[in-house]
Amino acid sequence: MPPEVSEWSVLTAEPGDVDYIETKLGDKTALWVQPKAAAKDRVMLYLHGGGYVGGSIWTHRKMVGHLAKAIGCYALLATYDFVFQSKFPRQIEQAVTAFEWLAEQGIAPKHTIAAGDSAGAGLIVAAAMKLRDAGRPLPAAILSISGWLDFSASGLSYEANREKDAFFQKAAVDMLASQVLAGTDPRNPLASPIFADLSGLPPIYLQVGGDETLLDDSRVLADRAKAAGVEVRLDVFPGMLHSFQMMAGRAPEADDAIARLAQWIRPRLGLTGTAATRGESREVA
């Protein structure tokens, strides 16, 4: 495991009753996340965040374990090239390959959901767009946690939340985006889905912290997806920062967010039962 694992994973409590099994997906190692009481034929494909310079299947395994356990499905935690390994759009191609690999394992797209946080969320949306454009079957739904969905950093929340979010300052985000894009226009729809034609995509659920600078990425995508006829739900969590769901098992706010995700996704996978939720949300459908 990389050294960063001990720094990231300390945020998340061990979910318990979840097995983790490595597998090979293309030239990458992926991780099956298997809650003991879960439906084996319902799968969440999850792409981790990390700004294309960090994060891994290991930094996110416990958080994905909490989410898969709450939903009652298996998860495939996949990865992609860092910025020093390849540039845009290679990572999107790897995300599409992960969808195709799942289908090859006999998992029907209608029994698959696509999820990710930060950079991983942007890749998930872009990969779904590529599948749509190719006339391929789409997953049953998309989950976005603090999605990095605008490489042009055009959101007003960069200024509004500048003093609340010390990490994701606009200059740092611009620098990361330029490294990933290597000259590609940051408004390219696959890099920044807020500028894309979102019609025909499956239902989308976005969660975002009210105090993070990337807040408007999720707000704008929700509004533009709704305008394109996509079913959308957006939850903004007051006082929360980027990917606070990583504190699952240690913070009630994170546990509440994961319960909401599970409650929303279970019927879309044909699973029975509900999860308790509290707090505010906004239906954008």
ZIKA-V54919 format. One record per pair of residues at least 24 apart in sequence whose C-alpha atoms are under 7 Angstrom apart, sorted by the first residue. I is the first residue (numbers start at 0). J is the second residue. Records with the same first field share a line. If there is no record, write none. Layout:
# ZIKA-V54919
I=J  J
This chain:
# ZIKA-V54919
0=57
4=57  58
7=58
8=58
10=245  246
11=61  62  245  246  247  248  249
12=61  247  248  249
13=61
14=61  64  65
17=64
27=78
29=56  75  76  77  78
30=56  75  76  77
31=74  75  76
32=64  73  74  75
33=73  74
34=67  68  73
36=71
37=68  71  72  73
38=71  72  73
39=72  73
40=106  110
41=72  73  110  111  268
42=72  73  74  75  110  111  112
43=73  74  75  111  112  113  114
44=74  75  76  112  113  114
45=74  75  76  77  113  114  115
46=76  77  78  114  115  119  120
47=78  115  116  119
48=115  116  117  118  119
49=118
50=118  175
51=81  82  118
52=81  82
62=245  247
65=247
66=257  261
69=258  261
70=261  265
82=178  179
86=179  180  181
87=179  180
91=122  125  126
94=122  123  126
95=126
108=136  137  138  139
109=138  139
110=139  268
111=138  139
112=138  139  140  141
113=138  140  141  142
114=141  142  143
115=142  143  144
116=143  144  145  146  242
117=144  145  146  147
118=146  147
120=144  146  147
121=146  147  148
125=189  192
138=201
139=201  267
140=201  202  203
141=201  202  203  204
142=203  204  205
143=204  205  206
144=205  206  207  242
145=206  207  208  241  242
146=216  217
147=213  216
148=191  192  193  216
149=191  192  193  216
150=176  185  186  190  191
151=185  186
154=215  216
155=215
156=212  213  214  215
157=212  213
160=210  211  212
161=212
163=210
164=210  211  212  240
167=212
193=219  220  223
197=224  227
198=227  228  229
199=229
200=229
201=229
202=229  230  231
203=230  231  232
204=231  232  233
205=232  233  234
206=233  234  235
207=234  235  236
208=235  236  237  238  239  240  241
209=235  236  237  238  239  240
210=237  238  239  240
211=240  241
221=283
225=283  284
230=284
231=282  283  284
232=281  282  283  284
233=280  281  282  283
234=280  281
235=280
